[in-house]
Amino acid sequence: MSLTSFIQRPDVKALLRQHVQMSRVRFPERPICEPLTTHYGLIGTAFDYLCRFCLQRHYPHAIARRWVAEETLSLVMAPSVFHKEAEAVFDLARQIVSVAKEQQTRYLKEGLLTEALLSSCLLLAQLDPLYRSGMLYEPFGKIDRLDLRDMQQLGRALIYTGMAQLVSQEVCLLNPVFGASSLVGGADTDLILDHCLIDIKTTKWLKFSREYLDQLIGYYLLYLIGGIPGLQGEHAITHLGIYYSRHAYLYSFSVESLIPADSLKVLLPAFTKLAVALRSSREL
């Protein structure tokens, strides 16, 4: 269970739709970095790593938590996770993380989108599914050249267009975990820049769906319940947004424009009650 699964439950979905109305969003015409393969999930996760590296270089005050790929190293030797080749997988995973650390350090100094850096992002992305779902990416440790080209175009779009929109004056939290994440079995978001919580979508469709809105509202409610480590009270989240990486476009909106204070007074305790009940059922 995770926040994504939680908000798909019929009772939670109905609650969010009752208290949060969605209006149509009109997007401007934007150039697109067309996908070059069908490895959509892998590219999305690899871009998340690259985006965080770019923000770290751009904003010295950026705070990044331990990579999910690093957390995987504590799992791969568990007999229940892998087959008899676990030791070989562990050695390769450790090498992937080590090389990625070197490439990140070089990028933070030089700022060059090298093939080696982008390759490391793709390999780190192969480790994430193991930690999140216990599944090993196949073919593990190998890189499709078209995926590499895809990352190159996404990286250029981010640097030359996207970074002008991903602005941070004081707060830049990269992949933070919510204090109340345990209520829904785990929840982390991509970015918090000053007063805006941002989710990254590496999709070819420049559209804002009800599913996207529910996810953002779910994040916001978890933030209200348990806060976010590293985010002080004076830097309250007031806006939510999505960065569409294939269009290098940030769409954001104020929370109060969608959830009036009266609705929030009802929505927050009801959401909390459902989340607490879910956690209690898991603990039985």
Protein Blocks (a to p, Z undefined) as FASTA:
>chain_A
ZZklmmmpmklmmmmmmmmccdddddddddddddfbfclmlmmmmmmmmmmmmmmmmmmk
bccdddfklmmmmmmmpmklmcfklmmmmmmmmmmmmmmmmmmmmmmmnopacfklmmmm
mmmmmmmmmmmnopacddehiacfklmmmmmmmmmmmmmmmmmmmccfkbccehiacfkl
mmnopaadfbdchjaccdddddfbdcddfklmmmmmmmmmmmmmnopehiafklccfbdc
dddfklopacdddfklmmcfklmmmmmmmmmmmmmmmmmmmmZZ
